[in-house]
Amino acid sequence: MQWLSDWRQRCGQVWQQLDLSQRCYLISALLVLAWLLSMKSQYWLLGFLGVSLFIAVVNDIWQGFLRIWHSLPGKAFILVCYAVLANFCFALADSSVNNLIGVRPEVVPFSVNLTLMLLAPFWSFLLAFVLLSAYLVLHTIKLMLLVMLRPLGVRSHHLQDGSYPKLSLAARLCFLPVVFTYMGAAMTGYVTGDTAAIDLFRESSAAQVQPAEAVVAQRTEPGDDNEQTEPEVKMFGGEISGLSGINPEVRWINRSVAWFLYQIESLSKSQCVMQGTEHLVHLNDFEVLVITPDPQQPYGYRYQVRACGSPYLPDLNRRPVSATAS
């Protein structure tokens, strides 16, 4: 069994020459091979494949991030990107809360902060997705040009420093669409709040059984011809409904914010008139936002503005009586 010992020693030497990204790409290739040999039935291998590719891509991006960060223009570019991201997150959080309660969001600052924290991962992931795509594409093009120019005598330290540069370039090119697929599925799963959206190879059974005419008939009920339906964006089996511009209506975030607003931030006792399970948020000295649990509403609560109704404040609902000449 001398050949087996020599083969193990050779594999150990090759493994020691690889960096972290190359090792993860090698493990990813083995996982893909194992999944194909299993007749595409062992889906847990795809989970490990996603983790391995995530580590490889993050390591590649981190090395590029360090090179950019150690230069003054690079630091300025990174800070500008995150400043733009923070500004967008603040504006979109205000817009989401305004769409939820129907009044200016300044009256519920803690709910706005909660919305910001819940939306920030999505927009951070989206920014990272765009920057990652641009970096990987440009980096791959650069390495391809360097490889093609090597027969002409052009040498570069980017290819001389690492081991197996051509195989590493081929691995990045082959796994690039897979990385984009996993990232898109992860964003869809976060927005929809459904982990089933991450299943890239699952098809809806209802879509397979029902014909197209039945699906159209269900979506277009009588009496809804004049109503405008919310556009839906489907990605990898998930749906993002209520997509308005660049601010998606994330239902699980709206439900969480609505619960937080009613249970924590709003007032259960006030000098204003309250009935039953109503909670209040003071808008000004004379008006309040009334929050009432209502299972019929999309997010479980009904919002309406009314007068405070305190006996110590003027009644805005009473109309002034005009004086008539006798």
Secondary structure per residue as TSV (DSSP state, phi and psi in degrees):
chain	resnum	aa	ss	phi	psi
A	1	M	-	360.0	30.8
A	2	Q	H	-65.3	-35.1
A	3	W	H	-65.5	-33.2
A	4	L	H	-69.0	-40.2
A	5	S	H	-64.9	-41.6
A	6	D	H	-65.4	-37.7
A	7	W	H	-66.1	-41.2
A	8	R	H	-63.6	-41.8
A	9	Q	H	-64.7	-40.2
A	10	R	H	-65.3	-43.1
A	11	C	H	-63.1	-38.3
A	12	G	H	-64.8	-39.2
A	13	Q	H	-65.5	-42.3
A	14	V	H	-64.0	-41.5
A	15	W	H	-62.1	-38.3
A	16	Q	H	-68.7	-27.7
A	17	Q	H	-77.9	-18.4
A	18	L	S	-82.8	146.9
A	19	D	-	-88.3	-175.5
A	20	L	H	-63.8	-43.6
A	21	S	H	-64.1	-43.0
A	22	Q	H	-65.0	-37.3
A	23	R	H	-64.2	-41.2
A	24	C	H	-67.4	-37.8
A	25	Y	H	-65.2	-38.1
A	26	L	H	-64.4	-43.7
A	27	I	H	-63.6	-38.0
A	28	S	H	-63.4	-41.8
A	29	A	H	-63.1	-40.0
A	30	L	H	-66.2	-37.0
A	31	L	H	-66.5	-40.7
A	32	V	H	-63.3	-42.4
A	33	L	H	-63.2	-42.1
A	34	A	H	-65.2	-36.8
A	35	W	H	-68.1	-38.2
A	36	L	H	-68.6	-38.7
A	37	L	H	-68.5	-26.2
A	38	S	T	-82.9	11.7
A	39	M	T	62.0	34.0
A	40	K	T	57.6	38.2
A	41	S	-	-110.4	-20.4
A	42	Q	-	-93.3	88.3
A	43	Y	T	-74.8	-15.8
A	44	W	H	-66.2	-23.4
A	45	L	H	-65.8	-31.6
A	46	L	H	-68.0	-32.6
A	47	G	H	-63.7	-46.6
A	48	F	H	-65.5	-32.5
A	49	L	H	-63.1	-43.1
A	50	G	H	-62.4	-41.6
A	51	V	H	-64.5	-43.9
A	52	S	H	-63.6	-44.7
A	53	L	H	-67.1	-35.6
A	54	F	H	-62.1	-43.9
A	55	I	H	-64.9	-41.2
A	56	A	H	-64.0	-45.6
A	57	V	H	-68.5	-41.6
A	58	V	H	-62.3	-40.0
A	59	N	H	-64.4	-42.5
A	60	D	H	-62.1	-44.6
A	61	I	H	-67.5	-36.6
A	62	W	H	-65.1	-39.1
A	63	Q	H	-64.4	-41.9
A	64	G	H	-66.9	-36.4
A	65	F	H	-62.4	-41.5
A	66	L	H	-64.4	-40.0
A	67	R	H	-65.1	-39.3
A	68	I	H	-71.8	-38.5
A	69	W	H	-67.8	-28.7
A	70	H	T	-80.9	7.6
A	71	S	S	-119.0	147.4
A	72	L	H	-63.7	-45.9
A	73	P	H	-61.4	-34.3
A	74	G	H	-65.8	-42.1
A	75	K	H	-62.0	-42.2
A	76	A	H	-62.7	-41.2
A	77	F	H	-64.0	-43.2
A	78	I	H	-66.6	-42.6
A	79	L	H	-65.2	-38.6
A	80	V	H	-64.1	-41.0
A	81	C	H	-60.8	-44.8
A	82	Y	H	-73.8	-29.5
A	83	A	H	-66.1	-42.4
A	84	V	H	-63.7	-41.0
A	85	L	H	-62.9	-44.4
A	86	A	H	-63.3	-41.0
A	87	N	H	-63.5	-42.7
A	88	F	H	-63.1	-42.9
A	89	C	H	-63.8	-42.2
A	90	F	H	-62.5	-45.7
A	91	A	H	-65.6	-42.4
A	92	L	H	-72.0	-31.0
A	93	A	H	-65.3	-43.5
A	94	D	H	-60.3	-42.7
A	95	S	H	-65.2	-40.1
A	96	S	H	-64.8	-44.0
A	97	V	H	-67.3	-38.1
A	98	N	H	-62.1	-41.7
A	99	N	H	-66.1	-27.4
A	100	L	H	-78.0	-47.9
A	101	I	H	-101.2	-18.5
A	102	G	S	83.8	4.7
A	103	V	S	-130.1	177.8
A	104	R	-	-63.7	137.4
A	105	P	G	-74.7	-8.4
A	106	E	G	-64.0	-19.8
A	107	V	G	-78.0	-14.9
A	108	V	-	-128.3	69.8
A	109	P	H	-65.2	-33.2
A	110	F	H	-70.4	-34.8
A	111	S	H	-67.6	-35.9
A	112	V	H	-64.5	-41.9
A	113	N	H	-64.3	-38.8
A	114	L	H	-64.4	-43.1
A	115	T	H	-61.3	-39.7
A	116	L	H	-61.3	-45.0
A	117	M	H	-66.7	-32.6
A	118	L	H	-79.4	-29.9
A	119	L	H	-84.1	-24.7
A	120	A	H	-58.7	-41.7
A	121	P	H	-60.6	-38.5
A	122	F	H	-64.9	-48.5
A	123	W	H	-72.2	-31.5
A	124	S	H	-65.2	-41.0
A	125	F	H	-66.3	-37.6
A	126	L	H	-66.8	-42.5
A	127	L	H	-62.7	-43.0
A	128	A	H	-63.3	-35.6
A	129	F	H	-62.5	-44.8
A	130	V	H	-66.4	-48.1
A	131	L	H	-64.5	-38.8
A	132	L	H	-64.1	-43.5
A	133	S	H	-60.6	-47.3
A	134	A	H	-62.8	-42.3
A	135	Y	H	-66.3	-46.2
A	136	L	H	-65.0	-40.2
A	137	V	H	-65.0	-47.9
A	138	L	H	-65.5	-41.3
A	139	H	H	-65.0	-39.4
A	140	T	H	-66.8	-42.2
A	141	I	H	-62.4	-40.3
A	142	K	H	-62.8	-45.9
A	143	L	H	-65.9	-36.7
A	144	M	H	-63.0	-41.6
A	145	L	H	-64.8	-40.1
A	146	L	H	-64.9	-39.2
A	147	V	H	-66.8	-40.6
A	148	M	H	-70.6	-26.1
A	149	L	H	-87.2	-10.3
A	150	R	G	-61.8	-39.5
A	151	P	G	-62.9	-20.0
A	152	L	G	-87.8	2.2
A	153	G	T	96.5	4.0
A	154	V	-	-85.1	123.3
A	155	R	-	-117.1	151.3
A	156	S	-	-143.4	142.6
A	157	H	H	-69.2	-18.9
A	158	H	H	-64.0	-28.7
A	159	L	H	-97.5	-23.8
A	160	Q	H	-83.1	-25.9
A	161	D	S	-73.1	-37.5
A	162	G	S	-93.6	165.8
A	163	S	S	-95.7	144.5
A	164	Y	S	52.2	59.6
A	165	P	H	-65.8	-36.5
A	166	K	H	-69.1	-42.9
A	167	L	H	-66.1	-36.7
A	168	S	H	-64.9	-41.0
A	169	L	H	-63.5	-42.1
A	170	A	H	-63.7	-38.1
A	171	A	H	-65.6	-41.6
A	172	R	H	-63.8	-41.3
A	173	L	H	-65.7	-40.3
A	174	C	H	-71.2	-37.8
A	175	F	H	-91.1	-3.9
A	176	L	H	-60.8	-47.3
A	177	P	H	-63.5	-33.6
A	178	V	H	-66.4	-40.5
A	179	V	H	-62.3	-44.0
A	180	F	H	-63.5	-37.2
A	181	T	H	-64.7	-45.1
A	182	Y	H	-63.9	-40.7
A	183	M	H	-66.9	-42.2
A	184	G	H	-63.2	-39.5
A	185	A	H	-66.8	-37.3
A	186	A	H	-65.7	-41.9
A	187	M	H	-64.5	-40.5
A	188	T	H	-64.4	-42.2
A	189	G	H	-63.6	-35.7
A	190	Y	H	-70.3	-41.2
A	191	V	H	-69.7	-43.7
A	192	T	H	-78.4	-17.9
A	193	G	T	69.4	22.8
A	194	D	-	-129.5	117.9
A	195	T	G	-69.5	-17.7
A	196	A	G	-66.2	-20.7
A	197	A	G	-68.5	-17.8
A	198	I	G	-82.2	-13.5
A	199	D	-	-72.4	103.8
A	200	L	T	-75.7	-17.2
A	201	F	T	-115.6	14.1
A	202	R	-	-100.4	132.6
A	203	E	-	-112.5	143.3
A	204	S	-	-64.4	129.1
A	205	S	H	-67.0	-33.5
A	206	A	H	-64.9	-37.0
A	207	A	H	-69.3	-27.6
A	208	Q	H	-78.7	-34.9
A	209	V	H	-84.1	-44.9
A	210	Q	S	-77.2	136.7
A	211	P	-	-73.8	169.4
A	212	A	H	-64.8	-34.8
A	213	E	H	-64.8	-37.0
A	214	A	H	-68.2	-38.6
A	215	V	H	-64.2	-42.1
A	216	V	H	-65.0	-38.8
A	217	A	H	-66.0	-34.2
A	218	Q	H	-70.2	-36.3
A	219	R	H	-80.1	-23.1
A	220	T	S	-114.9	85.6
A	221	E	-	-82.8	158.3
A	222	P	T	-62.0	140.1
A	223	G	T	90.5	-4.4
A	224	D	-	-107.8	17.4
A	225	D	S	-67.9	-33.9
A	226	N	S	-90.7	-5.9
A	227	E	S	-88.2	144.3
A	228	Q	-	-91.7	122.3
A	229	T	-	-86.9	150.8
A	230	E	-	-73.3	136.4
A	231	P	-	-67.2	145.9
A	232	E	E	-121.7	137.8
A	233	V	E	-114.8	121.9
A	234	K	E	-105.1	129.7
A	235	M	E	-139.0	121.3
A	236	F	T	54.1	37.3
A	237	G	T	90.7	-6.0
A	238	G	E	-105.4	164.3
A	239	E	E	-126.4	136.1
A	240	I	E	-113.7	99.3
A	241	S	E	-93.1	157.3
A	242	G	S	73.4	30.0
A	243	L	-	-75.5	110.1
A	244	S	B	-119.0	106.6
A	245	G	T	67.5	-125.4
A	246	I	T	-108.1	9.3
A	247	N	B	-111.8	96.2
A	248	P	-	-73.3	148.6
A	249	E	-	-85.9	95.7
A	250	V	-	-86.9	106.8
A	251	R	H	-65.5	-41.4
A	252	W	H	-70.2	-29.5
A	253	I	H	-70.0	-42.5
A	254	N	H	-63.8	-38.5
A	255	R	H	-65.0	-41.1
A	256	S	H	-65.1	-42.9
A	257	V	H	-67.5	-39.7
A	258	A	H	-62.9	-42.3
A	259	W	H	-64.2	-44.1
A	260	F	H	-62.0	-41.5
A	261	L	I	-64.6	-42.2
A	262	Y	I	-75.6	-44.3
A	263	Q	I	-81.3	-27.3
A	264	I	I	-120.8	-53.8
A	265	E	I	-81.9	-33.6
A	266	S	S	-75.7	167.6
A	267	L	B	-98.2	129.5
A	268	S	S	-89.5	-14.0
A	269	K	S	-137.8	139.5
A	270	S	-	-160.0	162.8
A	271	Q	S	-71.6	-14.0
A	272	C	S	-79.3	162.7
A	273	V	-	-71.2	129.8
A	274	M	-	-132.8	149.9
A	275	Q	-	-134.9	134.4
A	276	G	T	60.2	-125.0
A	277	T	T	-96.1	19.3
A	278	E	-	-70.9	144.1
A	279	H	E	-121.2	154.8
A	280	L	E	-124.8	150.9
A	281	V	E	-131.2	121.3
A	282	H	E	-73.8	123.7
A	283	L	-	-88.2	-42.6
A	284	N	S	-157.0	-163.2
A	285	D	S	-70.9	-16.8
A	286	F	S	-124.1	-15.8
A	287	E	E	-123.0	150.1
A	288	V	E	-135.0	154.3
A	289	L	E	-97.0	118.5
A	290	V	E	-96.0	126.5
A	291	I	E	-114.2	121.9
A	292	T	E	-127.3	129.8
A	293	P	E	-61.1	130.1
A	294	D	-	-148.6	106.7
A	295	P	T	-63.4	-18.3
A	296	Q	T	-76.0	-18.2
A	297	Q	S	-78.5	156.1
A	298	P	T	-58.0	-37.3
A	299	Y	T	-115.9	15.4
A	300	G	S	90.5	0.7
A	301	Y	E	-141.2	147.3
A	302	R	E	-110.6	137.3
A	303	Y	E	-118.9	132.9
A	304	Q	E	-151.7	149.3
A	305	V	E	-103.0	132.9
A	306	R	E	-148.6	170.9
A	307	A	E	-70.1	153.6
A	308	C	-	-60.8	-43.2
A	309	G	-	80.3	9.5
A	310	S	-	-71.7	139.1
A	311	P	T	-66.0	-15.3
A	312	Y	T	-92.4	-0.5
A	313	L	S	-121.4	153.2
A	314	P	-	-66.4	146.2
A	315	D	-	-86.6	110.6
A	316	L	T	-77.3	-16.8
A	317	N	T	-79.5	-18.3
A	318	R	S	-81.6	126.8
A	319	R	-	-79.8	140.8
A	320	P	-	-67.8	139.5
A	321	V	-	-87.9	122.2
A	322	S	-	-78.8	137.0
A	323	A	-	-73.3	133.7
A	324	T	-	-113.5	139.4
A	325	A	-	-73.6	134.0
A	326	S	-	-80.9	360.0
